[in-house]
Amino acid sequence: MALIKCKECGQRVSSKAKNCPNCGAPVTSGGCGIGCVVILIGIVMIIFASMISRCNSDSQPIQTEGGTTSFDSWKTSDNSTMAYIMMMDFVKQKLKAPKTAEFPGVFDGRADHITYLGNQKYKIISYVDSQNSFGALIRNHFVGEIEQVAEDKWKLNALVFIEP
């Protein structure tokens, strides 16, 4: 129970009281309550659902020569970010302590490390910080080429670690 100020007379009144004992005015807590929270959650869910449906409708089928349709939009999209993420997995497989791997982030200029070569092939020149077999954190520079061969399938064409 909290004491609130009556909006009519300014006296302190219990938030549980229906009327002010001083002036008789109805007491309102001014809070939104559970009803407002439920309505707000509902609105957020509606907005989220509409965003998801809008994203799903963006991948339109592509008309092929034979008149059939296919969902090959990945063939014409710039998938540079996913190329880097997939390259990170391939690099981790080569490290002594893959769980300690730290790659440059978006704000570290990671996008500048990716070059699109055409035909869904990407060249990545970057680095990874990870522990060696003695537990020391070292930086390994690497150059790799990766290719997207299907919507959810990537192929590593080359990966070379460069000595600084």
Backbone bond lengths (Angstrom), bond angles and torsions (degrees), N, CA, C in turn:
res aa  C-N    CA-C-N  psi(-1)  N-CA   C-N-CA  omega(-1)  CA-C   N-CA-C  phi
1 M - - - 1.442 - - 1.524 107.50 -
2 A 1.338 115.43 132.97 1.452 121.07 179.51 1.515 109.38 -122.16
3 L 1.314 114.61 154.45 1.460 119.91 175.12 1.517 108.37 -95.35
4 I 1.341 114.54 130.14 1.457 119.86 178.02 1.520 108.81 -122.44
5 K 1.297 115.79 167.20 1.462 121.39 -178.42 1.529 109.47 -91.93
6 C 1.334 117.12 131.16 1.460 121.92 176.55 1.523 108.24 -67.40
7 K 1.320 116.43 133.63 1.458 120.47 -177.38 1.522 112.35 -74.23
8 E 1.327 117.27 -18.28 1.464 120.53 -179.30 1.525 111.98 -89.81
9 C 1.360 115.82 -55.68 1.464 118.64 -173.20 1.522 113.76 -104.95
10 G 1.315 118.45 -13.93 1.458 121.26 177.29 1.522 114.31 85.69
11 Q 1.323 118.75 -0.31 1.468 121.94 178.96 1.518 109.77 -75.59
12 R 1.342 116.01 157.11 1.469 121.95 178.40 1.519 108.81 -80.40
13 V 1.344 114.35 131.61 1.458 121.38 -175.68 1.526 107.86 -135.71
14 S 1.336 115.72 148.91 1.458 120.50 176.43 1.525 109.32 -65.53
15 S 1.319 116.21 139.91 1.464 120.12 178.57 1.524 111.51 -68.25
16 K 1.308 117.94 -16.64 1.467 122.30 179.43 1.526 111.83 -86.16
17 A 1.327 118.05 -15.09 1.463 121.34 -177.83 1.520 109.85 -71.58
18 K 1.353 115.67 145.65 1.466 120.49 178.04 1.520 110.92 -84.29
19 N 1.333 116.47 -34.52 1.461 121.32 -179.72 1.523 109.04 -133.07
20 C 1.326 116.14 152.41 1.459 122.16 176.37 1.532 108.45 -69.94
21 P 1.350 118.78 126.94 1.458 120.14 179.81 1.532 112.34 -68.54
22 N 1.321 117.59 -18.63 1.465 121.11 -178.45 1.526 112.30 -83.84
23 C 1.377 117.23 -49.38 1.463 119.65 -175.22 1.519 113.42 -115.80
24 G 1.334 118.45 -11.86 1.461 122.05 178.53 1.522 114.49 84.75
25 A 1.320 117.72 2.12 1.474 120.65 -179.75 1.525 109.94 -69.95
26 P 1.318 117.26 147.13 1.475 119.11 177.91 1.530 110.36 -64.49
27 V 1.329 115.29 140.89 1.465 121.73 -178.36 1.520 108.47 -94.59
28 T 1.322 116.01 126.87 1.466 121.58 173.62 1.518 107.21 -119.74
29 S 1.323 114.83 133.05 1.469 118.84 -177.49 1.517 111.64 -75.19
30 G 1.326 117.14 -19.14 1.462 119.52 -179.69 1.511 112.67 81.19
31 G 1.342 117.67 -9.38 1.459 120.94 -179.88 1.504 110.86 -83.47
32 C 1.266 115.51 164.33 1.454 121.43 -176.92 1.521 110.66 -83.33
33 G 1.297 117.59 -41.31 1.451 121.24 179.67 1.515 112.25 84.71
34 I 1.318 114.68 -177.16 1.467 121.50 -176.06 1.521 110.93 -67.93
35 G 1.330 117.06 -34.81 1.465 119.99 -179.51 1.517 112.19 -58.58
36 C 1.314 116.72 -44.49 1.471 120.16 178.97 1.521 111.48 -64.78
37 V 1.317 116.65 -37.98 1.464 120.51 179.65 1.529 110.05 -64.50
38 V 1.336 116.40 -43.00 1.465 120.64 179.44 1.529 110.04 -63.63
39 I 1.322 117.31 -42.98 1.464 120.74 178.98 1.522 110.45 -63.58
40 L 1.323 117.47 -42.94 1.464 121.62 179.40 1.524 110.87 -62.44
41 I 1.309 117.96 -43.44 1.470 121.36 178.13 1.526 109.94 -62.43
42 G 1.323 116.96 -40.54 1.464 120.92 178.00 1.514 111.86 -61.38
43 I 1.324 116.79 -43.72 1.470 120.68 179.60 1.522 110.52 -63.44
44 V 1.336 116.79 -43.42 1.467 120.72 179.07 1.530 110.42 -61.82
45 M 1.331 117.16 -40.88 1.471 120.64 179.57 1.526 111.15 -64.97
46 I 1.336 117.45 -38.88 1.462 120.89 179.06 1.531 110.15 -65.15
47 I 1.327 116.76 -43.82 1.464 120.74 179.18 1.522 110.59 -62.96
48 F 1.330 116.64 -43.76 1.466 121.43 179.89 1.522 110.49 -62.60
49 A 1.330 117.12 -43.77 1.468 120.81 -179.76 1.523 111.07 -63.82
50 S 1.337 116.96 -39.03 1.466 118.73 179.50 1.526 111.07 -68.63
51 M 1.338 117.63 -33.92 1.465 120.44 177.49 1.517 110.74 -66.23
52 I 1.328 116.57 -41.03 1.466 120.25 179.61 1.517 110.72 -65.31
53 S 1.336 117.29 -43.85 1.463 119.16 -179.23 1.519 110.96 -66.79
54 R 1.337 117.87 -33.40 1.460 121.17 177.98 1.524 109.75 -67.19
55 C 1.351 117.43 -40.29 1.466 120.63 178.97 1.520 110.69 -65.13
56 N 1.342 117.15 -40.86 1.459 120.61 -179.68 1.522 111.56 -67.74
57 S 1.322 118.34 -31.12 1.457 120.36 -179.13 1.519 111.70 -78.13
58 D 1.340 118.65 -13.28 1.457 121.53 179.81 1.519 112.42 -71.35
59 S 1.336 118.13 -26.74 1.459 119.91 -179.63 1.525 108.61 -86.96
60 Q 1.308 115.59 89.86 1.455 122.41 -177.35 1.520 109.12 -87.03
61 P 1.326 116.73 147.28 1.459 118.92 176.60 1.527 110.79 -66.93
62 I 1.321 115.48 147.69 1.459 121.46 179.41 1.519 107.65 -101.11
63 Q 1.323 116.51 133.35 1.460 121.90 179.70 1.521 108.79 -78.10
64 T 1.321 117.13 127.29 1.461 120.90 178.91 1.522 109.63 -98.16
65 E 1.324 116.76 174.51 1.461 121.12 -176.52 1.513 112.24 -62.62
66 G 1.306 117.77 -36.42 1.461 121.13 -178.37 1.514 113.46 -76.69
67 G 1.325 118.33 0.64 1.456 121.07 179.67 1.512 113.38 90.49
68 T 1.325 117.94 -5.94 1.457 120.00 178.07 1.512 109.47 -85.54
69 T 1.316 116.10 163.20 1.459 120.07 178.77 1.511 109.65 -112.79
70 S 1.323 114.69 151.46 1.454 119.83 176.23 1.519 108.49 -146.14
71 F 1.278 116.74 157.77 1.454 121.96 179.63 1.521 109.04 -98.77
72 D 1.314 115.77 70.36 1.460 122.30 -178.36 1.523 111.57 -105.76
73 S 1.322 117.46 32.72 1.465 119.54 -178.23 1.522 111.28 -64.16
74 W 1.320 118.08 -20.50 1.463 120.59 178.99 1.532 110.61 -64.48
75 K 1.336 117.89 -25.09 1.458 121.26 -178.67 1.522 112.64 -70.02
76 T 1.327 116.96 -23.65 1.463 120.31 -178.73 1.517 112.30 -110.48
77 S 1.320 118.18 -1.67 1.467 121.52 -178.23 1.517 111.19 -88.09
78 D 1.325 115.49 154.90 1.459 120.73 172.24 1.526 106.97 -86.86
79 N 1.301 116.39 106.35 1.461 122.10 -177.38 1.523 111.57 -105.96
80 S 1.335 116.39 37.28 1.459 121.66 -177.05 1.520 112.44 -59.93
81 T 1.320 116.64 -43.36 1.463 119.84 -178.59 1.525 110.71 -63.05
82 M 1.322 116.78 -44.66 1.465 119.97 179.07 1.527 110.70 -67.02
83 A 1.327 116.92 -33.24 1.463 120.01 177.20 1.522 110.12 -60.92
84 Y 1.337 116.67 -42.69 1.462 119.77 179.61 1.529 110.60 -65.80
85 I 1.320 116.33 -42.34 1.474 120.18 -179.87 1.525 110.56 -62.19
86 M 1.321 116.72 -42.24 1.466 119.67 179.01 1.529 110.88 -67.88
87 M 1.337 116.95 -36.66 1.465 120.27 177.47 1.527 110.00 -63.42
88 M 1.332 116.63 -37.02 1.472 120.02 177.78 1.528 110.12 -57.47
89 D 1.329 117.26 -41.46 1.467 120.11 178.41 1.524 111.84 -63.89
90 F 1.333 116.57 -42.30 1.460 119.66 178.90 1.529 111.17 -65.16
91 V 1.327 117.56 -39.27 1.467 121.34 179.00 1.526 110.09 -65.85
92 K 1.321 117.42 -43.30 1.472 120.83 -179.59 1.525 111.71 -58.14
93 Q 1.328 116.86 -33.70 1.466 120.62 179.49 1.521 112.22 -63.99
94 K 1.318 117.59 -21.17 1.472 122.23 -177.75 1.533 112.82 -96.28
95 L 1.328 118.67 -6.99 1.471 121.90 -175.12 1.526 111.89 -87.66
96 K 1.341 115.70 154.85 1.467 121.71 176.22 1.527 111.06 -70.49
97 A 1.336 117.10 -38.73 1.470 122.22 -179.26 1.534 108.82 -129.05
98 P 1.337 117.50 77.92 1.467 120.12 -174.14 1.527 114.31 -62.71
99 K 1.312 118.15 -25.97 1.467 120.52 -179.74 1.529 112.10 -70.65
100 T 1.322 117.44 -17.53 1.465 120.58 179.70 1.530 112.11 -93.71
101 A 1.333 117.28 1.32 1.461 121.50 -175.22 1.520 111.57 -65.23
102 E 1.327 115.18 132.05 1.466 122.46 175.58 1.525 107.98 -129.93
103 F 1.333 115.22 115.08 1.457 121.90 179.89 1.526 109.07 -98.48
104 P 1.327 117.48 161.33 1.465 118.79 176.58 1.527 110.34 -62.78
105 G 1.327 115.26 144.01 1.451 120.61 -179.77 1.515 111.88 -90.22
106 V 1.309 114.49 -179.96 1.458 121.31 179.86 1.520 110.66 -58.74
107 F 1.330 116.62 -40.06 1.454 120.70 -177.86 1.526 112.70 -81.48
108 D 1.322 117.14 -3.96 1.465 121.72 176.70 1.527 111.28 -94.85
109 G 1.315 117.49 9.27 1.457 121.10 178.48 1.511 113.96 85.21
110 R 1.319 117.28 25.91 1.458 121.15 -177.67 1.533 111.56 -57.59
111 A 1.319 117.70 -34.86 1.467 120.61 -178.41 1.528 111.38 -62.08
112 D 1.325 117.26 -27.48 1.460 120.92 179.02 1.524 112.54 -74.14
113 H 1.314 117.58 -10.76 1.465 121.73 -177.94 1.530 111.51 -88.48
114 I 1.333 117.44 -3.50 1.462 122.09 -173.69 1.533 109.44 -112.26
115 T 1.341 116.00 132.32 1.459 121.37 175.89 1.523 108.22 -124.58
116 Y 1.324 116.02 126.30 1.467 120.36 177.40 1.529 108.49 -82.20
117 L 1.323 116.75 125.21 1.462 121.92 -177.07 1.527 112.71 -98.79
118 G 1.321 117.77 -7.13 1.467 121.88 -176.40 1.514 110.56 98.81
119 N 1.312 115.81 157.85 1.472 122.32 179.13 1.529 112.67 53.69
120 Q 1.321 115.72 39.35 1.468 123.07 178.37 1.533 112.75 60.24
121 K 1.316 117.07 31.78 1.460 122.50 174.06 1.517 108.30 -110.03
122 Y 1.328 115.74 140.28 1.460 121.57 -176.53 1.519 109.43 -133.53
123 K 1.334 115.40 140.47 1.465 121.47 174.56 1.526 106.69 -108.73
124 I 1.319 116.07 130.71 1.459 121.05 -177.86 1.520 108.70 -123.72
125 I 1.327 114.83 123.05 1.463 122.27 175.80 1.523 105.29 -118.11
126 S 1.334 116.40 110.36 1.465 119.39 -173.37 1.521 110.04 -153.10
127 Y 1.325 115.50 -160.64 1.465 121.30 179.65 1.525 109.89 -148.25
128 V 1.329 114.01 163.98 1.457 121.43 175.33 1.529 107.84 -140.50
129 D 1.314 116.44 136.99 1.461 121.90 172.90 1.524 107.10 -99.33
130 S 1.329 116.84 126.77 1.464 120.67 178.80 1.530 109.27 -155.91
131 Q 1.318 114.60 165.52 1.460 119.83 -179.79 1.519 109.93 -80.93
132 N 1.331 114.64 142.45 1.454 119.09 173.70 1.535 108.71 -88.48
133 S 1.309 117.69 -171.53 1.464 120.60 -176.46 1.523 112.77 -68.39
134 F 1.352 118.54 -14.51 1.463 121.89 177.02 1.532 112.19 -94.81
135 G 1.321 116.61 -3.40 1.460 120.49 179.51 1.513 114.30 91.63
136 A 1.324 117.00 2.78 1.468 120.63 178.89 1.524 109.28 -83.42
137 L 1.324 116.49 138.78 1.453 121.51 178.58 1.524 108.89 -81.59
138 I 1.329 116.35 120.53 1.461 120.69 -179.09 1.531 109.49 -127.71
139 R 1.319 114.85 157.15 1.464 120.83 178.34 1.526 108.75 -101.50
140 N 1.320 115.91 126.40 1.457 122.77 176.98 1.522 108.86 -112.85
141 H 1.324 117.51 122.03 1.456 122.04 175.03 1.521 108.31 -89.06
142 F 1.316 116.59 144.41 1.457 119.74 -179.47 1.525 110.61 -143.43
143 V 1.342 114.00 156.90 1.463 123.03 173.30 1.517 105.76 -128.74
144 G 1.315 115.77 130.64 1.450 119.11 -179.63 1.517 111.92 -144.92
145 E 1.317 114.05 155.90 1.459 120.41 174.31 1.520 107.33 -123.75
146 I 1.314 115.11 131.48 1.452 121.57 -176.88 1.520 108.50 -131.56
147 E 1.332 116.28 149.87 1.458 121.17 -176.38 1.520 109.80 -135.15
148 Q 1.316 115.99 136.45 1.457 120.50 175.11 1.521 107.44 -90.09
149 V 1.336 116.54 119.13 1.461 120.89 -176.38 1.525 112.75 -105.50
150 A 1.314 117.61 -15.96 1.464 123.20 175.12 1.524 106.71 -153.20
151 E 1.322 116.50 175.00 1.461 119.03 -175.77 1.525 112.38 -55.99
152 D 1.318 117.59 -40.74 1.462 121.80 -178.70 1.524 112.74 -120.41
153 K 1.317 117.48 25.62 1.467 120.04 -177.07 1.520 109.52 -131.75
154 W 1.342 114.81 130.62 1.457 121.93 -178.90 1.516 109.06 -123.97
155 K 1.322 115.67 148.46 1.462 121.55 -179.27 1.525 108.54 -125.17
156 L 1.316 116.17 130.51 1.459 121.77 176.08 1.524 108.46 -84.93
157 N 1.316 116.68 118.15 1.469 120.99 179.21 1.507 112.35 -91.12
158 A 1.353 117.82 -34.36 1.456 121.44 -179.96 1.521 109.03 -159.98
159 L 1.337 115.65 146.51 1.463 121.89 174.64 1.510 107.82 -152.00
160 V 1.341 115.05 120.02 1.458 120.43 -179.40 1.526 108.35 -131.52
161 F 1.336 115.06 130.80 1.474 119.90 174.12 1.526 107.75 -90.32
162 I 1.327 115.68 135.36 1.463 122.03 -175.04 1.519 108.79 -107.67
163 E 1.316 115.61 132.15 1.470 120.44 175.17 1.526 108.92 -76.02
164 P 1.334 118.07 133.28 1.484 119.18 -179.71 1.513 112.92 -69.73
